Amino acid sequence: PRGFASGAMDLAYVCEWEKKPKSNHCPSIPLVCAWSCRNLIAFTTDLKNEEEKDLTHMVHIIDTEHPWDVYSVNSGHAEIITCLEWDQSGSRLLSADADGHIKCWSMTDHLANSWENTVGSMVEGDPVVALSWLHNGVKLALHVEKSGASNFGEKFSRVKFSPSLTLFGGKPMEGWIAVTISGLVTVSLLKPNGQVLTSTESLCRLRCRVALADVAFTGGGNIVVATSDGSSTSPVQFYKVCVSVVNEKCKIDTEILPSLFMRCTTDPARKDKYPAITHLKFLARDMSEQVLLCASNQNSSIVECWSLRKEGLPVNNIFQQISPVVGDKQPMILKWRILSATNDLDRVSAVALPKLPISLTNTDLKVANDTKFFPGLGLALAFHDGSVHIVHRLSLQMMAVFYGSSSQRPVDEQTIKRQRTAGPLVHFKAMQLSWTSLALAGIDSHGKLSMLRISPSMGHVLDMNMSLRHLLFLLEYCMVTGYDWWDILLHVQPNMVQNLVEKLHEEYMRQNAALQQVLSTRIVAMKASLCKLSSSTIARVCDYHAKLFLIAISCTLKSLLRPHFLNTPDKSPGDRLTEICSKITDIDIDKVMINLKTEEFVLEMTTLQSLQQLIQWVGDFVLYLLASLPNQGSPVRPGHSFLRDGASLGMFRELMVVIRIWGLLKPSCLPVYTATSDTQDSMSLLFRLLTKLWLCCREENHITEPDDTLIDECCLLPSQLLIPNIDWLPINDGIISKLQNKQLVRLQFGKAPGLVGHTVSSQFDAFVRAPGQPKIDHLRRLHLGAYPTEECKSCTRCGCVTMLKSPNKVTAVKQWEQRWIKNCLCGGLWRRMPLSYS
């Protein structure tokens, strides 16, 4: 094998159970794990805890950023769990067991640490060996060759792919397909009304035992099932499955496809060496024409990769004379051909396949090789000696290797012999690659979870510019797909942050206006998570989160405005407000107000009153920004980046105008300021200063410095008004910033680590509330008191806290809460917090 670089894989963290008694360790149980696009990992263990309760029927779910915070679902499966599968959106999980029961889990109240089983299906007493969600018809291809292109649509193009089944109007129908040990295929369809249609059919007339199976999908909307009876002397069979709905019933048609014998069984030198087929996997869910097979004996394995090709069938000369039609065009048949095979390897214990849909054309492969961009090209094999190899998905050549704790590089034959006799080594029994292939999670034979980092260049040393380009390409992929990008952050070093944020912004600005609008909040959330990773940019994290909050408030408040007449022209009152505010640059708030149609702003009094907390935040923030203008020289203070951000200042200016009009209707909804003189009109004073500041930087390429009179007036603000405390979001308690120095972090399930204070967050304690201080609901801007009695939820990414139940039933408040009911404003998932949080 060609030389491969060292340092391609390293352990980021390991998380283990508190008590692991060796006696209960049961090696025969297979473990399973699944990794979702939201970076939740679901897995099973084979341990018993101290009450001797069997944990084998639990499904454990963790978020990779807080691995210790494990949520264990008592699955209700009577037998061991054989399959776990996340859906495309990462919000539902399927589990199947050795008794033929399949359950579909979804989040309760959109909380990542609270799951309930809503629907399911079963094939009584028939163990499930393969399980998959039906394909929803969405398939992207990443073109490495186009990574320099300006348009996201060129880099990540949609591939024409039909869903497995469509509802009326071409909408993909949801559901799942499973294969059982006795050769049955069962399909369950979820109807929009919540009903489940299930149908079960035998794969072929001669049913035979299915020890291993896998499911893949074709672009034409068919399903392909591969099965093996576990013996390498039997063929690996393939079937085409078509699902349809006839008269409100699910119908399954199956058809036999060409089968294959593994090459190692037909090779005279290895004829009886590998009696069992231990792994059978399609290379990707949507690549039914490539399959990976592994055959093993007690100590060693061999892996082969096969591909289905169309080939011409040679026709005998006799027929060519009789029928000229046949002679014109050779008949084509489908045939399996071996692509590549490995040499004899140590015994394989687990396989993980890449989920990144990288394009495999020759030019793409060549560019990937030249630029050393390997995510999505490698698959991982784990061995019984505890090591992990990454091999190329087409050539099966070694790309990287990781030696586990027990598998130090063997020095000579003697040590190998000694190792073999020492008893079973710790090895991975289940593995999964993350959605960008930059991280690998393994569950070992002690139930411990290991998180490995995989370098995008497989350890090849690249110049800084190239490394940044690789990470940027994957960040853009996550931005376009909406997947969580935690696994990319594992590779970001503090000295890359500034560059990555700038380049990400440049790439974003090259997209068309419609796409920019769609991605506008996601890019802000991405910048925030990057800025957390370096001490020089940490202050900007607060700014980006405040900006997300501002965008959400601005959209909500503007959407409450109603056109006075129904037959109004095309512009909504919100758009017209924006237009007028940017056109009329007057510094007097009342002169701007005169140009608006006040009747569009008439709302019910209760609505206005219920929005007071959000209005107060806008007022406080404007005052805080203006008061911090004189000492703008310190970029370590939160709020600094707003002083040069024309778009955000423009939004604040529009909101001040709206609030001013609403204040005429109901004075009690106005922001409350503590002023030194009774006669002063605080709102118009702030509006005047805000407008002057906004005029300095409203054009991005032509930003001027604020003049001295403006700075002098801002210097006077603290003597005229009491400057409020802004409640910034806490800098997060997650694991990502502790992993940068490449030291292994050891964690325990159920126990938050004590290594919270790292150098970065210490400069920030001045701005974030200390433990005994009153807490605040960051999204409703309500004070919860020092020891909250209400149940709260917090965001797994930005740490934002809010109450689970809404205290207010007004429609406007509901409209505001709908914005972040499923995900936090930054896109992170919610998790329920323990009540004792203090």
N, C-alpha and C positions, 0 to 999 in steps of 0.2 A: 504493500500500500504506500501511496505517496506520503511524504512527511506532512504532519499536521502540527499546528502551533499548540503550545501548551497554554494554560491560562484561559482557555475558551469557556470553561465552566467553573463556577465556584459556588459554595454554599452561602446563601444569603442569611437564612435563618432555619432553625429547626424548632418544632413545637411538640412537646410530648405530654402524655397523660401523667398525672401525679404519681400514681402507684402502678407499677407494672410487674405484678407477680409472675415469675417465669413459669410456674407450674401450670397456670391456666392457659399458657400460650398454645394455641392449637394450630399447627402449621397447615392443616389440610384445607382450611376455609379460604376460598379465593376472595380477595378484596376488590372493591371497585371504587373509582372516583371519577368525577366529572367537573369540568371547569367551564364556567359560563362567561359570556362576553361582557358581563358586568363585574368580572373578577370575583365571583363567589365560587367557592369550591365545595362540592358535596362529596362526602366519602364515607366508607364504612370501616369499622375496626373489628378485630376478633378478640378483644380483651373482655375480661370480666372485672367489675369493680369490687370494692371491698365488701359490699353486701352480697357478693357472689351473684349479683344480677347479671344476666347475660346481656352484653352490649351488642351482640352481633346483629340484632334487628333494629338498631338505631341508625338513622341517617344523620350525620354531623354536617353542619353547614357553617363555613367561616367566610369572612371577607378578608382578602389577602392583606389588607392594610392593618387589620386588628385580629391576627390569627388566634390570639388567646381567647377572644370573645366568641367561643364556639356555641352554636345553638344545636342541641341534640334533639332531633324529632323522634318521638317514640312512634315508629312507623306503622305499628300494627301488623307488620308482616309476620306470619307464623314461622316461615322458613327463612333461610339465609337469603340476603338480597343479592341478586345476580347481575342486575344492570341498573345504571343511573344515567339519565340523559336530560340535559337542559334544552329548552327550546331556543329558537333563533334570537328571541329578545332577552333571554336570560332571566325571565321573570317566573317561569314555571319549570318544574322538575318532574320527570317520570321516574318511578322506581318499580322494579319487577323482582319477583322472588322465585324460589325453587318450588313453589306450590302453584304457579300459574297466575298469581295475582299481580295486576298492574295498577299502580296508583298515580294519580296526577296531583302534584302539590302546588299550591300557589300561596303568595304572601297574604297574610291577614293584615288589612289596613295598610298595605304597601310597606310593611316593615320587614327588613332583611333578616331580623332575628325572631320572626313569628310566622310559622307556616301551618297551613291547614290542607287536609286532603279533601278535595271537592268532588272529583269524579274518578272513575276507574273502570277496569274491565277485567275479565278473568277467563282462563281456560283451566278448569278445575283439575288440580293435581298434576299438571303438566309443566315442568320447570321451563322458564323462559331463558333462552340462550342468546337472543339478540333482540334489540329494541331500538326504535328510532322514531322521531317525529316525522310526519310527512313533510315533503319539501314545499316551501312557500313560493318557489319560483324566483326568489331574489338571488342572483349570483353576480358577484363582481370579479373582475380580474385585475390584479396589480401588475402594471407593466414597468419592470425595472428599467427597461430601455428608455421609457419616457419620464424617468424620475426628474429630469430637468425641465419638462414641459411646464408651461405656466398654468394650463387649465386642469383642474382636478378631474374633469370628465375624461381627459385623455389618459391621465395616470391610472385612474381607477374606473375602468369602463364597465358598463352593465353588459352581461352576457345573456343572450336570448336563451331563456330556460323556462320550461313550462312547469307550473305547480303540479303536484301529484294528482290533485283533484280541485276543480274549481266550482264555486257557487255560481248563482246567477250573476251575470255581469263580469265574469272572469276573476272574481275575488277568490284567493286561495282558501280552500277549506282546511280547517285545522283537524289534527287527529294524529294517531300513532299506529305503527305497524310492529308486530313482534313475531319471532319465530320460536317455536317450542321444541323440546328435545325429541318429541315423537314425530317431528316432521310436519307440524301444522303451522300455517301462517294465519295470524289473526289481525284484523284491522279494525280500529275504532275511530269513528268520525265524530267530532264535536260540532253539533249544530249550533247556529247562533243563539237559539233559545235555551241552550244548556243541555239539551237532550244528547245522549250518546248512542250512535248506531254502531253495533259491533257485529262482525261477521267472521267466521273461521272456516278455513278451507285447507285441504291437504295440499302440500307443495306438488306432489306428483302421485300418479296412481299407486306406484309401489312405495308405500311409506317406509322409510328406514330411519334409524336412530340418527339424530343430529347432535353431535357433541359440540361443534363450533359453528357459528353462522355470523354473517354480517349483512348489512343492508346498504344499498347505494341507489342513487337516482339518475335517470337519464334525462337529457335535455328535452326529450319529447314527452315527458310526464309519466314515464313508466318507472317501475321499481325493479331493481335487480337484487336477488337474494343469493348469496353464496353459502354452501353448506359442506361440512365434512363430518364423517362419522368418527373422526379421531384417529383412524389408522392411516398410515401413509401408503399402505398398499391399496387403499380404496381411492377412487377418483374424488376430486373436489368438484361438486356439482354446482351448476348455476341455473337459476330460474328467473324468468321474467314474470312479474306480477302486475296485473292491471286492476285498478280499483275504480268502480263506478257506482253511482247511486241510481237504482232502478225502483220506481214506485216506493220512495221513502225507505228503501232497504239498501244496505251496503252489499255490493256484489264483487266477488274476487275471481279473476280469471288468471290461471297460471300457464306457463309455457316453458318447455325445457330449452336451455341454451347449451352451447358446447361446453364440455367439461374438460378437466385436465388432470394429469398425474404429475406429482412433483418430480423434478428431474433427479433428485438424489435417490429416488427409488428405482429409477431406470438406469442409473449409472452403475456399471458392474463393480467399481471399486467401493461404492458406498451402499450396496444393495440393501442389506438388512441393518445398516448401522443406526438409522433413525426410525424406530418403529412408529412413533406417534406424531401426529400433527398437533402442535400446541397453540399456535396462533394463526388466525385467518382474518385478514382485515382488508377492506378496500382502501386505497391510498387516500381517498377523500370521499365524503358523503356524496359529492356530486361528480365523482369520477368512477363510473361503473366499469371503465375499461382497463383499470389497473388494480392488481391485487397483490398483497404481500402475504407470504406464507412462511411459517417457521416449523421445522420438524426437529424433534429432540429425542435424546435418550436420557439416561440417568444423569450424565455429566456434561453432555455437550449438545449443541444445536447447529442448525444451518438455516439460513434465511434466503428466500428466493423472491424475486419480483417478476410478475408475469403481466403481459399486456394483450388485450384482445384486438386482433387486427383483421381487416378485410383482405382476403387473398383470392386471387384468381384460381379457378379449378381447371386444371388441364383436361381437355376433352380428347378422347380417342379419335384417330383419323377416320375411322369407319363412319362416325356420326357426322363428321364435318362434310362429307360428300352428300349424305342424305339430306341434311337440313342446313342450308346455308345460313339460316337465321342464327343458329347457335354459333356458327363459325365467326360471324361478324363480331360478336361481343362475348367475351369470356364470361361464364357464370361466376358470381362471387360467393364465397362462403366466409363465415366468421371463424377464426381459429385463434386459440391461445398460444402465444409465443413467449419463451422466457426472455426477459430483458437483461437480468443480471442475477448473480448469486454470490453469496459470501463464501469464504473458506470455512473450515470447521471453527466454531466459536465455543466459548463457555456456554453453559446452559442458560437460555434466555428465560427471565422470570416475568418480564412485562414489556409492552411495546407502547409507545406514544406517537401519534401521528400529527403532523402540522395542520393547523386550521387556517393558516393564512393562504388565501386563494391566489397564489402567485402564478403568473402566466408562464407557461413552460415552452414557449416558442424558442427556436434556436438562438435568435438574436437576444431575447431576454436572458436566456441562460448564459450567453457569452458575456453580456454586459454585467450580469450578476457576478460572474467569475472574475472579470477584470476589475470590478470595483470592490470585490470581496464583500458583497451583500448576500448573506446566506439565510436570513429568516425565511421559513416556509419551504426551504429546500432540503432540510435535514429531518430525519425521523429518529427517535430515541429508542435504544434497546437497553433494557436493564438486565443484569446477569446475576446469577446466584452467588457470585463472589462479592456482590455489593457494588460493582462498578457500573458505569453507564457509558455507552458509546453513542455518539451521534453519527449516523451514516447518511450519505446522499440518497435522496428518495428514488433516484433513477438508477445510479450506478452501484448503490450500496457500498461505496467506498467510505472509509473512515474519515470523518471531518473533525471530530473532537472526542476527547475521552475524559471521564471523571472517575477518580479512584475513591471509593467509599472508605469509611473509617477502617473497615475490616480488610479491605483489599489493597493494601500497600503494594506498590510494584514488586512482584516476585523477583528475587535476586537470582536464584538458581533453582535447579530441579528439586533439590532437597526441601527448600521451604515450601514449594508447591505441594509436595507429598504430605508435609506436616500439616499444612492448612487444610487439605482435603479431609484429614482424619479428625480434625478438631471439632466436628459437629457442624450443624447448619450455621452459616454466617448470616448476619443481618443483610437483607436485600430488599429492593423495592418489589412489592407484589402488585402495585397498581401505579400507573404514571399518567400524567396529562401535561401536554404543552399548552402554554397560554395562547390567546388568540393572535398575538403577534409573534409567537415562537421565541420571545426573548426571556421566558422563564419556564421552568419545569417543576411541577410539584410531584412528589413521590410519597406513597404511603408504604412504610416498610413493615417487615414481619413483626415488629414490636408495636405497631399502631402509631408510630411517630410520623409526623408530617415534615418533610424536608422541602425547602424552597431553593431551587438552584437558579442562578443567573446564567444565561447563555449569551455570550457576546455576539452581536450581529455579524461581526467579521470572523467568527469562530477563532478568536484569539490572534488573528493577523494584526500586526501593529499598523495603524493607518495614521495619516496626518489628521490634525484636528478638524480641518474642513470636511474631510470625507466622513469622519465619525459623525459629525453634526448632520451631514446630508442624510445618512442612514436613519438617524433618529427622527429627523424632520419628516422624512418620507412616511415613516410609520405613524408619527403624530397626525399627519394630514389624513392618513387612512382612518385613524380613530375619529378624527373630526368629521369626516364624511359619513362614516357608518354609524356614529353615535356610540361606539363601544368604549368601555372604560380603558384608560391608558396607563393604569398603575404599573404594569409590567415594563413600560418604556422608561418610566421614571427611575427604575432600578439602575439604569445605566447612565443617568445624568450626573455628571460631576459638577461641583460648585462653579468651576471656571467655565462651564459650558452654558450656564443659565442665561446670562445676558445675551449671548449670541443667538441661542435658540429662540428666545422670545422675539428678538428683532426679526430673525429670518421667518418665523412663523407669521408675524404680522405682515411682512413683505409679500409672502405667498398668498395670504388671505386677501390683501389689497389687489392682487392681480385677477381675482375671480370677478364674475359679473355681479351686478347689484343684487339680483334676486338671490343668488347663492350666498352672498355676503349677509343678507338679511336673515336667511335661515340659520347661518352658522354664527351669528353675531354674539350670542351669549356663550356658546360652547368655546369660542376662542378665548373669551375673557376667563372662563373657568380653567382652561388649559394654562394660560399665562400665570394664573394664581398658583396652580399646583407646581409649576416650574419654579416660580420665585421663592417658594418655601424652601428650596433645596440649597440656597446660598445665603450666607449671612449678609452679603452686600445688597441683596434685593428683597430681604424679608419684609421691609416696610411696605413694599408694593402689594403684598398679599392682601393686606387690609383694604387697600385702595380698589383692587380688582373685585373683592367681594362687595364693597360698597357700591361699585359701579353696577354689578349684577342687580343689587337691590334697587338702585336708582332706575335702571331700565325697566324692571318689573313694576315699580310704583308708577312710573310715567305711563306705561301701557295701560295699567289698570285704571288710573284716574282719567286718562283721556277717553277710555272706552265707556266711561259712565256718561260722557256728554251725549246729548241726543239732538238730532236735527229738529228744528222747530216745525218745519213743514215736511210732510212725507215725500213730496215730489222734489226734494232738493237736488242740486247738481251733484256731479260725481264725487266731489270731495266730502269726506266726513268732517265733523266739527274738529276732531283731533288734528287732522291734516291741515285744516284751515288755520287752526291756532298756531301750528308750527310755522306755516308760511308767513302769517302776519307778524309773529314774534321775530322771525329772522329778517323781515323786510323793514320793520319799523324799529330802528335802533335807538329810539328815544330813551333817555335815562330816567324819565319820569313814568312811574308805573301807571298812573291814571291816564296818561296820553296813549299808552299802548292799549289799555282797557277799552277806551272809547271806540277803537276800531273793530271790536268783537261784538257779535250779536249776543247780548246778555241772555236772551230767552233760551239759548242752547245750553246754558249753564244751570238752569233751574233744576234742583234736585230736592227730594223730600228732606225734611229737617232731620229725621232719624238717620238717614243715610249719611248726611254730612257729619253728624255727631259721631257716628261709628267710625268715620275715617280719621278722627282727630289725631290718633297716635301716629298714623303714617304722615299726616300733614306736619305734625310736630317734628318728626325726624327730618323732613325736608328743610323746615325752618332752622332747626338746630345745626344741620350740616352746613347750610349756606353760611351761617354766622361763624361756625368753627373754621371754615375754609378762609373766609375773609380775614378773620383775626389772625390766621397763621400765615398770611401773605408777607408781612414784614420779615419774619425770620425764615423765609423760604430757602435760605441757604442750606438748611439741614435736610437732606433727602432721607434721613432715617426716621423722620416723623411721618406717621400715617397721614394721608391726605395730600401729600406733596404733589403727586402726579396729576391731581385734579386741576392744579393752578395753571397748567398748560394745556388742558384738554378742552378745546373749544366745544366739542359736541356735548360733553357732559354739562358744561356750564350753561350751554344753550337749553338743555333739558331742564335744569334747575330754574332758569329764567322763565320758561313757559309755565312750569308748575307754580311759581310765585304768582304769576298773573291769574291762573285758575283759582288759586287759594284766595287771592285778594277779592275776586268776584264772589266766591262762595262766602267769604267773610261778610259781605254786604247782606247776604241772605240770612246767615246764621253766625253772628259774631263769636259764639262759643266754640266754633270749629277751628278758629284761627290758632296758629302756633302761639304759645304763651312765652313771652320774653320777660326777663326781670330787668327793667330799665331804671336808670338813675333819675331821669326826669319824667314827670307825668305827661308832659305835652308832646313828647317826641313820637313821631310816627315811625316805629321801628321797621315795618315792612318796606316802606318806600325808601328808607335810608339804605337798607340792605340791597334792595333792588337796584338802586342807583350805583352802588359800588360794584355789585355783581355784573351789571351791564358794562361798566367801564372795563372790568377785568376780562369779560367775554369779548369785547371789541378788540382787545390786544391779541387774542389767539383764536379768532373765529375761522381764519383761513389757515389750514394746516401748514402750507409751505411758506407762509409769510407771518411768522409770530414775532410780535414786538414786545419789548420789556414794558411792564406797567410803569407809568410816570410817577414822579416823586409825590405829587399831590395825592394820588390814589393811595400810595403807601402810607403817607402821613395820615390820611383819613382812616385807614385801616388800623394804624397805630392807636388812634383814639378810641376804637371800638370797645376795648376792654373797660374803658372808663365810662362808656355810655350804657353798655349792656353786659349782663353776666354771661361769660362764655361757658357754654354747657360742656359736660363730659360726654364724649361720644363712646358708645359701647362697641368697641371693635370686636370682631370675632377672635376667639382664642386661637393662638397658633397651635396647630393640631397635635393630638397625642398619638398619632399613628406611628407606624414602624419605619416609614420610608426614609426619613432623615437620619435614622440611626444606622442605616445600612451603607452609608456612603464610604466609610473608611475601609470597606471590604473585610471587616472583622465579623466572624460568625456570631450571630445573636442567638442565645438559647432561651426558649420561652416555654411556659407551661400552659396547657389548656385550662381555662377557668381562672387564670391568675394574671391580672394586668402587671406588666413589667415595671420595675421601679426605676428604670433608666430614663426618666422623662426629661430631666433638665439637660439639654445639650447647649453648647455655647450660643447657638443662634437665638434661642428663645429668651435667654436671660436679659438681653437688652430691651426686650419687649414688655417685661413684667410691669413696667410703668403704665402701660396703656390697658392692660387686661386686668379684669377684676380678680382679686385674691380670693381664696376659698371661702372665707367667712362673710364676704360681701354679698349684698343682694344680687340675685340672678335676674336675667332678663330674657324674655322670649324674643329672640333676634328677628323673627319675621313679623310678629304682631306688634312689636315694640311695647310690650306690656311688662311691668315689673312683677316678678314672681316671688319676691321676698328672699331672705337668706337661705331658708330651708323650704323649698317649694313643696306644696302638698299635692299639686296636680301632677299627673303622669306626663312625662315629656318624651320627645323623640329627638335624636341628634343625627346629624348627617355623617355618613362614614367617611366623607372626603374633606369637608371644610370645618366640621365640628360645630356647625350652627345648631342652636337648640330652639325647639318650639314645643308648645303644648300639643298633646295628642288630640284632645277634644276641643272643638271650637267653643269659646265662651259666648259668641255672639251669633245670632241667627239672621241678621240683616242680609239681604241679597248682595249688597255691594261687598260686604265682608266675605261672603261665600265666594264671590267672584275672585277676590284677592287670594283666598285660600286654595281655590282650584289651581292656581298657578304653581303651587308647590305641594300638592297633595300626594302625587306619585313619587316625584324626586325633589330633592332640594333644588334651589335656584341654580346651584353649580352643577347639577346633573348627578350628584351623588345619591346613594340609596339611604333611606331612613332606617335607623334601628331604635327600638324601644330602650329607654334608659331605666336603670334601676331607680326606684323611688328615692332611695337614700342619697341620690346624687347631690353633692354639696361642695 
